């Protein structure tokens, strides 16, 4: 393999710094959401957009930019592309502010978010066509995730312009963002990341990604469309989405359990997030048929999916971003410190999610304790 030029090395270093910044922002947002949990009404749009638009959207966009060169075997991204997650972050912040103070100005930041996501989709599509050989199938999970996000943003813009259709378009926006954008991006990443983190080769990963993308994508769209216009039919979409999840869950629970599960393994936290996605799917589908309140799905999404997902991914990737050569004692020490107690932390998030969803909202402080401990572990690891 040819040695990288200084410019390429600088670009790769910049990408890693961007990811560190976005991951830090997500952890800050998680802390704010947990501390504000009791002060905001259940299902508050400002709380939900604080979590999704400021914490998750920029981080997922950054992850797409970070992994796309690997999936397409191409060079590091150009610097304007690296600005797109921060444009989305700005748009998310403005949307959250508008929901609190200036609802009449919601259209402008929504258009800004639509622009940033559209430009990222175009860039990834070009990289797919310029790839050396066939792109990795995980790239198409990202492309369909972005298409889902764009359709959700267009729907909410339509709801602003045509308020008589507000309820239906808002329901589509909610479901396609969670089950389409977040779900496709996260599960597509987890299917590759868990074997990498757990240290085993998985020859079936590519085939799984190719085979299950149509089921997951069509399932997400069916739930979203039917939730808006024909709620009972959304159960068909839910069943389609459950098939890929069940196949993946069976792998991590049965076939690979000895490699993944442990009290001090990053893979454990990611596996708990994968299992937690099943609860998000089930409650999201039930909400689509008016059998479950929306705020419970949001609580489960945050507590038993996003928290173990982000903390597990950061505990593995942060040392890689800082010490990419992975051949120093500092890298080894930092990795060990970050994954210490990973299984316990994931169990704390899982317990908090179950209790909060059951009505014991005070259990949110369990999640807060877990986040604070992880932030302290990050500081401890940086001392390496």
Secondary structure, DSSP 8 states (H G I E B T S, - for coil): -----HHHHHHHHHHHHHHHHHHHHHHHHHHHHHHTTTTS-TT-HHHHHIIIIIIIHHHHHHHHHHHHHHHHT-----HHHHHHHHHHHHHHHHHHHHHHT-GGGHHHHHHHHHHHHHHHHHHHHHHHHTSSSS--THHHHHHHHHHHHHHHHHHHHHHHH-GGGHHHHHHHHHHIIIIIIIHHHHHHHHHHHHHHHHT---TTHHHHHHHHHHHHHHHHHHHHHHHHH-GGGHHHHHHHHHHHHHHHHHIIIIITHHHH--TT-HHHHHHHHHHHHHHHHHHHHHHHTTSS-HHHHHHHIIIIIIHHHHHHHHHHHHHHHH-TT--SHHHHHHHHHHHTTHHHHHHHHHHHHHHHHTT-GGGHHHHHHHHHHHHHHHHHHHT-
